[in-house]
Amino acid sequence: MSSATQLALIRETFPVGPLQCNCTIIGDPLTKKAIVVDPGGNPDLIMARLGKL
């Protein structure tokens, strides 16, 4: 696969929890595997974002 046809890494940052700290989702669009960095709260919102990505 050439670099022109590779899919970009998924990265999305959004505020969660009572302090509105930034949560980041980093994922591979091919394998659909991801990590969640600093979830801090709102698990339903995080899971919904993961489902969309």
mmCIF file of the N, C-alpha and C atoms, coordinates in Angstrom:
data_MODEL
# 
_entry.id   MODEL 
# 
loop_
_atom_site.group_PDB 
_atom_site.id 
_atom_site.type_symbol 
_atom_site.label_atom_id 
_atom_site.label_alt_id 
_atom_site.label_comp_id 
_atom_site.label_asym_id 
_atom_site.label_entity_id 
_atom_site.label_seq_id 
_atom_site.pdbx_PDB_ins_code 
_atom_site.Cartn_x 
_atom_site.Cartn_y 
_atom_site.Cartn_z 
_atom_site.occupancy 
_atom_site.B_iso_or_equiv 
_atom_site.pdbx_formal_charge 
_atom_site.auth_seq_id 
_atom_site.auth_comp_id 
_atom_site.auth_asym_id 
_atom_site.auth_atom_id 
_atom_site.pdbx_PDB_model_num 
ATOM 1   N N  . MET A 1 1  ? 0.851   -1.184 0.000  1.00 0.00 ? 1  MET A N  1 
ATOM 2   C CA . MET A 1 1  ? 0.000   0.000  0.000  1.00 0.00 ? 1  MET A CA 1 
ATOM 3   C C  . MET A 1 1  ? 0.891   1.239  0.000  1.00 0.00 ? 1  MET A C  1 
ATOM 4   N N  . SER A 1 2  ? 0.701   2.109  -0.949 1.00 0.00 ? 2  SER A N  1 
ATOM 5   C CA . SER A 1 2  ? 1.516   3.317  -1.000 1.00 0.00 ? 2  SER A CA 1 
ATOM 6   C C  . SER A 1 2  ? 1.046   4.310  0.044  1.00 0.00 ? 2  SER A C  1 
ATOM 7   N N  . SER A 1 3  ? 1.909   5.266  0.371  1.00 0.00 ? 3  SER A N  1 
ATOM 8   C CA . SER A 1 3  ? 1.555   6.249  1.397  1.00 0.00 ? 3  SER A CA 1 
ATOM 9   C C  . SER A 1 3  ? 0.364   7.101  0.962  1.00 0.00 ? 3  SER A C  1 
ATOM 10  N N  . ALA A 1 4  ? 0.124   7.220  -0.328 1.00 0.00 ? 4  ALA A N  1 
ATOM 11  C CA . ALA A 1 4  ? -1.004  8.026  -0.814 1.00 0.00 ? 4  ALA A CA 1 
ATOM 12  C C  . ALA A 1 4  ? -2.340  7.334  -0.558 1.00 0.00 ? 4  ALA A C  1 
ATOM 13  N N  . THR A 1 5  ? -2.329  6.000  -0.471 1.00 0.00 ? 5  THR A N  1 
ATOM 14  C CA . THR A 1 5  ? -3.586  5.282  -0.268 1.00 0.00 ? 5  THR A CA 1 
ATOM 15  C C  . THR A 1 5  ? -3.801  4.852  1.182  1.00 0.00 ? 5  THR A C  1 
ATOM 16  N N  . GLN A 1 6  ? -2.856  5.115  2.073  1.00 0.00 ? 6  GLN A N  1 
ATOM 17  C CA . GLN A 1 6  ? -3.012  4.762  3.475  1.00 0.00 ? 6  GLN A CA 1 
ATOM 18  C C  . GLN A 1 6  ? -4.038  5.684  4.128  1.00 0.00 ? 6  GLN A C  1 
ATOM 19  N N  . LEU A 1 7  ? -4.817  5.110  5.025  1.00 0.00 ? 7  LEU A N  1 
ATOM 20  C CA . LEU A 1 7  ? -5.794  5.901  5.757  1.00 0.00 ? 7  LEU A CA 1 
ATOM 21  C C  . LEU A 1 7  ? -5.116  6.622  6.915  1.00 0.00 ? 7  LEU A C  1 
ATOM 22  N N  . ALA A 1 8  ? -5.578  7.800  7.205  1.00 0.00 ? 8  ALA A N  1 
ATOM 23  C CA . ALA A 1 8  ? -5.013  8.580  8.301  1.00 0.00 ? 8  ALA A CA 1 
ATOM 24  C C  . ALA A 1 8  ? -5.440  7.996  9.640  1.00 0.00 ? 8  ALA A C  1 
ATOM 25  N N  . LEU A 1 9  ? -4.599  8.168  10.617 1.00 0.00 ? 9  LEU A N  1 
ATOM 26  C CA . LEU A 1 9  ? -4.888  7.751  11.979 1.00 0.00 ? 9  LEU A CA 1 
ATOM 27  C C  . LEU A 1 9  ? -6.081  8.543  12.499 1.00 0.00 ? 9  LEU A C  1 
ATOM 28  N N  . ILE A 1 10 ? -6.970  7.883  13.224 1.00 0.00 ? 10 ILE A N  1 
ATOM 29  C CA . ILE A 1 10 ? -8.121  8.560  13.826 1.00 0.00 ? 10 ILE A CA 1 
ATOM 30  C C  . ILE A 1 10 ? -7.645  9.257  15.092 1.00 0.00 ? 10 ILE A C  1 
ATOM 31  N N  . ARG A 1 11 ? -7.977  10.539 15.233 1.00 0.00 ? 11 ARG A N  1 
ATOM 32  C CA . ARG A 1 11 ? -7.675  11.273 16.459 1.00 0.00 ? 11 ARG A CA 1 
ATOM 33  C C  . ARG A 1 11 ? -8.789  12.272 16.696 1.00 0.00 ? 11 ARG A C  1 
ATOM 34  N N  . GLU A 1 12 ? -9.401  12.143 17.852 1.00 0.00 ? 12 GLU A N  1 
ATOM 35  C CA . GLU A 1 12 ? -10.475 13.072 18.205 1.00 0.00 ? 12 GLU A CA 1 
ATOM 36  C C  . GLU A 1 12 ? -10.330 13.442 19.674 1.00 0.00 ? 12 GLU A C  1 
ATOM 37  N N  . THR A 1 13 ? -10.416 14.731 19.976 1.00 0.00 ? 13 THR A N  1 
ATOM 38  C CA . THR A 1 13 ? -10.315 15.233 21.343 1.00 0.00 ? 13 THR A CA 1 
ATOM 39  C C  . THR A 1 13 ? -11.577 16.020 21.662 1.00 0.00 ? 13 THR A C  1 
ATOM 40  N N  . PHE A 1 14 ? -12.119 15.764 22.872 1.00 0.00 ? 14 PHE A N  1 
ATOM 41  C CA . PHE A 1 14 ? -13.343 16.444 23.286 1.00 0.00 ? 14 PHE A CA 1 
ATOM 42  C C  . PHE A 1 14 ? -13.392 16.499 24.814 1.00 0.00 ? 14 PHE A C  1 
ATOM 43  N N  . PRO A 1 15 ? -14.122 17.477 25.390 1.00 0.00 ? 15 PRO A N  1 
ATOM 44  C CA . PRO A 1 15 ? -14.190 17.624 26.847 1.00 0.00 ? 15 PRO A CA 1 
ATOM 45  C C  . PRO A 1 15 ? -15.169 16.629 27.480 1.00 0.00 ? 15 PRO A C  1 
ATOM 46  N N  . VAL A 1 16 ? -14.793 16.097 28.658 1.00 0.00 ? 16 VAL A N  1 
ATOM 47  C CA . VAL A 1 16 ? -15.657 15.177 29.408 1.00 0.00 ? 16 VAL A CA 1 
ATOM 48  C C  . VAL A 1 16 ? -15.550 15.460 30.900 1.00 0.00 ? 16 VAL A C  1 
ATOM 49  N N  . GLY A 1 17 ? -16.524 14.941 31.627 1.00 0.00 ? 17 GLY A N  1 
ATOM 50  C CA . GLY A 1 17 ? -16.496 15.027 33.083 1.00 0.00 ? 17 GLY A CA 1 
ATOM 51  C C  . GLY A 1 17 ? -16.876 16.396 33.609 1.00 0.00 ? 17 GLY A C  1 
ATOM 52  N N  . PRO A 1 18 ? -17.016 16.481 34.932 1.00 0.00 ? 18 PRO A N  1 
ATOM 53  C CA . PRO A 1 18 ? -17.443 17.748 35.539 1.00 0.00 ? 18 PRO A CA 1 
ATOM 54  C C  . PRO A 1 18 ? -16.425 18.875 35.366 1.00 0.00 ? 18 PRO A C  1 
ATOM 55  N N  . LEU A 1 19 ? -15.162 18.528 35.201 1.00 0.00 ? 19 LEU A N  1 
ATOM 56  C CA . LEU A 1 19 ? -14.133 19.557 35.006 1.00 0.00 ? 19 LEU A CA 1 
ATOM 57  C C  . LEU A 1 19 ? -13.871 19.847 33.537 1.00 0.00 ? 19 LEU A C  1 
ATOM 58  N N  . GLN A 1 20 ? -14.588 19.133 32.624 1.00 0.00 ? 20 GLN A N  1 
ATOM 59  C CA . GLN A 1 20 ? -14.440 19.315 31.182 1.00 0.00 ? 20 GLN A CA 1 
ATOM 60  C C  . GLN A 1 20 ? -12.994 19.164 30.727 1.00 0.00 ? 20 GLN A C  1 
ATOM 61  N N  . CYS A 1 21 ? -12.330 18.130 31.260 1.00 0.00 ? 21 CYS A N  1 
ATOM 62  C CA . CYS A 1 21 ? -10.955 17.816 30.840 1.00 0.00 ? 21 CYS A CA 1 
ATOM 63  C C  . CYS A 1 21 ? -10.988 17.169 29.461 1.00 0.00 ? 21 CYS A C  1 
ATOM 64  N N  . ASN A 1 22 ? -9.931  17.346 28.704 1.00 0.00 ? 22 ASN A N  1 
ATOM 65  C CA . ASN A 1 22 ? -9.870  16.781 27.356 1.00 0.00 ? 22 ASN A CA 1 
ATOM 66  C C  . ASN A 1 22 ? -9.644  15.277 27.387 1.00 0.00 ? 22 ASN A C  1 
ATOM 67  N N  . CYS A 1 23 ? -10.466 14.575 26.640 1.00 0.00 ? 23 CYS A N  1 
ATOM 68  C CA . CYS A 1 23 ? -10.343 13.138 26.422 1.00 0.00 ? 23 CYS A CA 1 
ATOM 69  C C  . CYS A 1 23 ? -9.961  12.971 24.955 1.00 0.00 ? 23 CYS A C  1 
ATOM 70  N N  . THR A 1 24 ? -9.055  12.044 24.672 1.00 0.00 ? 24 THR A N  1 
ATOM 71  C CA . THR A 1 24 ? -8.615  11.837 23.297 1.00 0.00 ? 24 THR A CA 1 
ATOM 72  C C  . THR A 1 24 ? -8.782  10.384 22.895 1.00 0.00 ? 24 THR A C  1 
ATOM 73  N N  . ILE A 1 25 ? -9.326  10.173 21.718 1.00 0.00 ? 25 ILE A N  1 
ATOM 74  C CA . ILE A 1 25 ? -9.419  8.838  21.117 1.00 0.00 ? 25 ILE A CA 1 
ATOM 75  C C  . ILE A 1 25 ? -8.410  8.793  19.979 1.00 0.00 ? 25 ILE A C  1 
ATOM 76  N N  . ILE A 1 26 ? -7.553  7.762  20.012 1.00 0.00 ? 26 ILE A N  1 
ATOM 77  C CA . ILE A 1 26 ? -6.569  7.549  18.946 1.00 0.00 ? 26 ILE A CA 1 
ATOM 78  C C  . ILE A 1 26 ? -6.802  6.145  18.419 1.00 0.00 ? 26 ILE A C  1 
ATOM 79  N N  . GLY A 1 27 ? -7.014  6.014  17.114 1.00 0.00 ? 27 GLY A N  1 
ATOM 80  C CA . GLY A 1 27 ? -7.333  4.700  16.581 1.00 0.00 ? 27 GLY A CA 1 
ATOM 81  C C  . GLY A 1 27 ? -6.823  4.453  15.178 1.00 0.00 ? 27 GLY A C  1 
ATOM 82  N N  . ASP A 1 28 ? -6.835  3.188  14.834 1.00 0.00 ? 28 ASP A N  1 
ATOM 83  C CA . ASP A 1 28 ? -6.425  2.722  13.506 1.00 0.00 ? 28 ASP A CA 1 
ATOM 84  C C  . ASP A 1 28 ? -7.691  2.444  12.698 1.00 0.00 ? 28 ASP A C  1 
ATOM 85  N N  . PRO A 1 29 ? -7.907  3.146  11.585 1.00 0.00 ? 29 PRO A N  1 
ATOM 86  C CA . PRO A 1 29 ? -9.130  2.957  10.807 1.00 0.00 ? 29 PRO A CA 1 
ATOM 87  C C  . PRO A 1 29 ? -9.228  1.580  10.140 1.00 0.00 ? 29 PRO A C  1 
ATOM 88  N N  . LEU A 1 30 ? -8.111  0.907  9.944  1.00 0.00 ? 30 LEU A N  1 
ATOM 89  C CA . LEU A 1 30 ? -8.138  -0.412 9.306  1.00 0.00 ? 30 LEU A CA 1 
ATOM 90  C C  . LEU A 1 30 ? -8.518  -1.514 10.288 1.00 0.00 ? 30 LEU A C  1 
ATOM 91  N N  . THR A 1 31 ? -7.894  -1.525 11.463 1.00 0.00 ? 31 THR A N  1 
ATOM 92  C CA . THR A 1 31 ? -8.153  -2.587 12.436 1.00 0.00 ? 31 THR A CA 1 
ATOM 93  C C  . THR A 1 31 ? -9.325  -2.259 13.349 1.00 0.00 ? 31 THR A C  1 
ATOM 94  N N  . LYS A 1 32 ? -9.713  -0.995 13.386 1.00 0.00 ? 32 LYS A N  1 
ATOM 95  C CA . LYS A 1 32 ? -10.777 -0.510 14.272 1.00 0.00 ? 32 LYS A CA 1 
ATOM 96  C C  . LYS A 1 32 ? -10.408 -0.647 15.746 1.00 0.00 ? 32 LYS A C  1 
ATOM 97  N N  . LYS A 1 33 ? -9.108  -0.692 16.042 1.00 0.00 ? 33 LYS A N  1 
ATOM 98  C CA . LYS A 1 33 ? -8.640  -0.717 17.421 1.00 0.00 ? 33 LYS A CA 1 
ATOM 99  C C  . LYS A 1 33 ? -8.262  0.697  17.816 1.00 0.00 ? 33 LYS A C  1 
ATOM 100 N N  . ALA A 1 34 ? -8.539  1.027  19.094 1.00 0.00 ? 34 ALA A N  1 
ATOM 101 C CA . ALA A 1 34 ? -8.283  2.387  19.548 1.00 0.00 ? 34 ALA A CA 1 
ATOM 102 C C  . ALA A 1 34 ? -7.903  2.389  21.020 1.00 0.00 ? 34 ALA A C  1 
ATOM 103 N N  . ILE A 1 35 ? -7.330  3.504  21.437 1.00 0.00 ? 35 ILE A N  1 
ATOM 104 C CA . ILE A 1 35 ? -7.084  3.739  22.851 1.00 0.00 ? 35 ILE A CA 1 
ATOM 105 C C  . ILE A 1 35 ? -7.791  5.035  23.225 1.00 0.00 ? 35 ILE A C  1 
ATOM 106 N N  . VAL A 1 36 ? -8.206  5.102  24.486 1.00 0.00 ? 36 VAL A N  1 
ATOM 107 C CA . VAL A 1 36 ? -8.829  6.307  25.014 1.00 0.00 ? 36 VAL A CA 1 
ATOM 108 C C  . VAL A 1 36 ? -7.866  6.871  26.054 1.00 0.00 ? 36 VAL A C  1 
ATOM 109 N N  . VAL A 1 37 ? -7.453  8.113  25.855 1.00 0.00 ? 37 VAL A N  1 
ATOM 110 C CA . VAL A 1 37 ? -6.507  8.767  26.745 1.00 0.00 ? 37 VAL A CA 1 
ATOM 111 C C  . VAL A 1 37 ? -7.265  9.748  27.633 1.00 0.00 ? 37 VAL A C  1 
ATOM 112 N N  . ASP A 1 38 ? -7.108  9.600  28.932 1.00 0.00 ? 38 ASP A N  1 
ATOM 113 C CA . ASP A 1 38 ? -7.675  10.517 29.927 1.00 0.00 ? 38 ASP A CA 1 
ATOM 114 C C  . ASP A 1 38 ? -9.200  10.604 29.845 1.00 0.00 ? 38 ASP A C  1 
ATOM 115 N N  . PRO A 1 39 ? -9.921  9.470  30.015 1.00 0.00 ? 39 PRO A N  1 
ATOM 116 C CA . PRO A 1 39 ? -11.379 9.475  29.870 1.00 0.00 ? 39 PRO A CA 1 
ATOM 117 C C  . PRO A 1 39 ? -12.093 10.388 30.867 1.00 0.00 ? 39 PRO A C  1 
ATOM 118 N N  . GLY A 1 40 ? -11.719 10.426 32.109 1.00 0.00 ? 40 GLY A N  1 
ATOM 119 C CA . GLY A 1 40 ? -12.217 11.395 33.089 1.00 0.00 ? 40 GLY A CA 1 
ATOM 120 C C  . GLY A 1 40 ? -13.705 11.414 33.400 1.00 0.00 ? 40 GLY A C  1 
ATOM 121 N N  . GLY A 1 41 ? -14.562 10.787 32.644 1.00 0.00 ? 41 GLY A N  1 
ATOM 122 C CA . GLY A 1 41 ? -15.997 10.787 32.918 1.00 0.00 ? 41 GLY A CA 1 
ATOM 123 C C  . GLY A 1 41 ? -16.796 10.648 31.634 1.00 0.00 ? 41 GLY A C  1 
ATOM 124 N N  . ASN A 1 42 ? -18.118 10.662 31.759 1.00 0.00 ? 42 ASN A N  1 
ATOM 125 C CA . ASN A 1 42 ? -19.030 10.539 30.629 1.00 0.00 ? 42 ASN A CA 1 
ATOM 126 C C  . ASN A 1 42 ? -18.783 9.290  29.777 1.00 0.00 ? 42 ASN A C  1 
ATOM 127 N N  . PRO A 1 43 ? -18.800 8.102  30.391 1.00 0.00 ? 43 PRO A N  1 
ATOM 128 C CA . PRO A 1 43 ? -18.516 6.889  29.611 1.00 0.00 ? 43 PRO A CA 1 
ATOM 129 C C  . PRO A 1 43 ? -19.489 6.669  28.457 1.00 0.00 ? 43 PRO A C  1 
ATOM 130 N N  . ASP A 1 44 ? -20.748 7.075  28.605 1.00 0.00 ? 44 ASP A N  1 
ATOM 131 C CA . ASP A 1 44 ? -21.713 6.905  27.509 1.00 0.00 ? 44 ASP A CA 1 
ATOM 132 C C  . ASP A 1 44 ? -21.332 7.754  26.300 1.00 0.00 ? 44 ASP A C  1 
ATOM 133 N N  . LEU A 1 45 ? -20.885 8.972  26.540 1.00 0.00 ? 45 LEU A N  1 
ATOM 134 C CA . LEU A 1 45 ? -20.444 9.847  25.454 1.00 0.00 ? 45 LEU A CA 1 
ATOM 135 C C  . LEU A 1 45 ? -19.213 9.261  24.768 1.00 0.00 ? 45 LEU A C  1 
ATOM 136 N N  . ILE A 1 46 ? -18.259 8.787  25.548 1.00 0.00 ? 46 ILE A N  1 
ATOM 137 C CA . ILE A 1 46 ? -17.037 8.212  24.990 1.00 0.00 ? 46 ILE A CA 1 
ATOM 138 C C  . ILE A 1 46 ? -17.358 6.979  24.143 1.00 0.00 ? 46 ILE A C  1 
ATOM 139 N N  . MET A 1 47 ? -18.199 6.108  24.662 1.00 0.00 ? 47 MET A N  1 
ATOM 140 C CA . MET A 1 47 ? -18.570 4.893  23.920 1.00 0.00 ? 47 MET A CA 1 
ATOM 141 C C  . MET A 1 47 ? -19.321 5.249  22.631 1.00 0.00 ? 47 MET A C  1 
ATOM 142 N N  . ALA A 1 48 ? -20.162 6.287  22.674 1.00 0.00 ? 48 ALA A N  1 
ATOM 143 C CA . ALA A 1 48 ? -20.889 6.716  21.479 1.00 0.00 ? 48 ALA A CA 1 
ATOM 144 C C  . ALA A 1 48 ? -19.905 7.227  20.416 1.00 0.00 ? 48 ALA A C  1 
ATOM 145 N N  . ARG A 1 49 ? -18.919 8.003  20.847 1.00 0.00 ? 49 ARG A N  1 
ATOM 146 C CA . ARG A 1 49 ? -17.904 8.511  19.901 1.00 0.00 ? 49 ARG A CA 1 
ATOM 147 C C  . ARG A 1 49 ? -17.107 7.360  19.299 1.00 0.00 ? 49 ARG A C  1 
ATOM 148 N N  . LEU A 1 50 ? -16.745 6.376  20.147 1.00 0.00 ? 50 LEU A N  1 
ATOM 149 C CA . LEU A 1 50 ? -16.020 5.212  19.653 1.00 0.00 ? 50 LEU A CA 1 
ATOM 150 C C  . LEU A 1 50 ? -16.857 4.456  18.606 1.00 0.00 ? 50 LEU A C  1 
ATOM 151 N N  . GLY A 1 51 ? -18.151 4.331  18.872 1.00 0.00 ? 51 GLY A N  1 
ATOM 152 C CA . GLY A 1 51 ? -19.037 3.638  17.935 1.00 0.00 ? 51 GLY A CA 1 
ATOM 153 C C  . GLY A 1 51 ? -19.116 4.341  16.591 1.00 0.00 ? 51 GLY A C  1 
ATOM 154 N N  . LYS A 1 52 ? -19.117 5.666  16.592 1.00 0.00 ? 52 LYS A N  1 
ATOM 155 C CA . LYS A 1 52 ? -19.188 6.426  15.338 1.00 0.00 ? 52 LYS A CA 1 
ATOM 156 C C  . LYS A 1 52 ? -17.890 6.329  14.544 1.00 0.00 ? 52 LYS A C  1 
ATOM 157 N N  . LEU A 1 53 ? -16.775 6.250  15.270 1.00 0.00 ? 53 LEU A N  1 
ATOM 158 C CA . LEU A 1 53 ? -15.478 6.217  14.581 1.00 0.00 ? 53 LEU A CA 1 
ATOM 159 C C  . LEU A 1 53 ? -15.178 4.837  14.081 1.00 0.00 ? 53 LEU A C  1 
# 
